[in-house]
Amino acid sequence: MQQEDIYAQLTSIFHDLFDDESIVLSPSLTAADVPEWDSFNHINLIVAVEARFGIKFQTAELESMQTVGHLVDLIQKKLVAQGR
């Protein structure tokens, strides 16, 4: 799956989860850039991403994740490992 496709699906998740159609994802976007992105919504985001892409994150991966770009890279690596 190409990064553009991942960003498109993530955009849909972000718009639904944060109920904000104005969010524009970029590789440098962080939780600090989205007012509603607190620890509770971070968990909801990860659960939604895992469900949408059919992947699972390890705790260490989540702890090191700082930006949307890093999230996209992790998703892409997991999909490649699954042969998708």
NORPE-V865891 format. One record per pair of residues at least 24 apart in sequence whose C-alpha atoms are under 6 Angstrom apart, sorted by sequence separation. I is the first residue (numbers start at 0). J is the second residue. D is the distance in whole Angstrom. If there is no record, write none. Layout:
i-><I & I>
j-><J & J>
d-><D & D>
//
This chain:
i-><29 & 28 & 27 & 28 & 26 & 26>
j-><66 & 66 & 66 & 67 & 67 & 68>
d-><5 & 6 & 6 & 5 & 5 & 4>
//
